[in-house]
Amino acid sequence: MFDISDLENNSESGSSCSSTDSYKPQPGSGICGSIATGTYETWEIQDTQDTGSVSEATGLSETELEILRRNIAQEIKNYEQIHGRGSIPQYLSRWAEEKLSPKIDWRKEIASVVRNAVANTAGMVDYSYQRPSRRQNIISDIILPSMRQPLPTIAVVIDTSGSISDEMLSQAVAEVEGILKALGFRDRIWYIACDYDVHITKQISSIKEIKLEGGGGTDMGKGIKAAAFLKPRPNICIVLTDGYTPWPDKPPSRMKIIVGLINNNETLPEVPGWAKKVLIKM
């Protein structure tokens, strides 16, 4: 413990903010160092000039600093887990949570997921007799089909149950529309409004055509099933929901499911492993 007599003794000897070679300062002794006096003491590591050489004591690297930060964050969360919520100041708890679970921009994530799904679907080829094959002039007795590259079809199933606010839906739908238009989808988007039942199924070219009918219970499985019955069947089905819904045991064949989970709660509902989940925080 700090003793005031130590400070008085140091003051009498004229060493309040300085030191001698024979004296090693202790915490609380009144020896301030260069941060107060501008003069380096014997125990301090002096700054090195930029001479092109590496100093023997350069401190922690950025990687080592990041490891140290993560270790501190983990200790904070461990302490909070043992002693309960409120045992750590809220700003420290938030800092530790962000350090251990960095937030990902859901717009970029869902754009990446949709882009990859579109690329994989558009890369598939099929045979068609609508156009003659370029090799038809080689064989005259047999009609050869040509190869075609189908344009992917996308369906957006929107949860219109009472647990989701219009504000949350409008923001999520606007972002999805921007993503799809950036990918070149304008007239090939199916819109399905679904709570416990399917209310609307139609093709749209703008979110201005969307009507959020519903407000009852929730069953997104029926919305996915409705998408699977469309002709032609969509290659990609994007489901925007808070996740409090039953799910089918297995997905429809030949249709990739992307779930945009609109949920700000700490405990999130389960999403089937066969669907790609993107957490959307408003």
Phi, psi and omega in degrees: 000146181290132179248128182297337180294330178297318180293321179295318179296318179295322181294320180295327182275000178076026183238037183299315181232035175210176181213163174249168182296333185272352184248128176254112186292152177246155177304133180084006183276353180093000178275111192273325184086185188292339180294336179257322187260340184083359180245127181291136174270171187292335183271354185271149174270116184285152176294143178258140177287155180282087182253005181090350179259155181270129180290152179291333180234089182260004181081191181281143174285169180297324177296315179295323177296319180294321176298318179297316179299316181294324177295319178295317179299319179294321178296321178298313181292324177297317180297318180294324179293323181284317188261355175093164179295141182095348179283344179238138175307142188300323181293327177289320179297318178295318180298316180295320180296316180293326180290320182276332180230076184299140181283139179251134178296111185294333179296314179293322182292313181291327176296320179294318180296313180295319181298317179294319179296319179295318181297318180293322181287316181293340180283348179285148179235156180215165179269146179214142176261009180290331177236144178289150178288150178291344179262012184296328182291346179281321181242121184261338185275340184237135176276120181265136176282158175261164178267142178228157179245104185290148174275128182296148175251135183240136173243137177245114177263122183248128178285112181252025179287170185291347183277354182245130181280155178297327180295317179296316181294316184297321179292315181296317181295320179298319180293319179296320178299317179299321179295314183294321179292325177296332178272000177094009180269117181233317184244011185240032182250125175268137178245128180233118175265126188214130165246260171274338176229163176276127183254322183225135172221111181201161175273139181228157175242358180202151179290349176295339180272358182279133172238125185270076179272139180145219179115005181262221178286193186224131171206091182289344176299325179290325177293319178295320179296320178297322178295323181292337181271358178291151178240121351289159181295131178299144176281330184228134177236117178259122181250120177256112186206164173275353174094352180273078187203150169287151180239154174296155179294328179214155183279160173298148180289150176059034177214119180277133182253127175242122181256115172271103187273104181273097187200127178256004182286153178290321178263117185260145176291159181285144174239136183304148180294339181279357179251147175273119184263133173235119182280122180252110177257126182275000000 
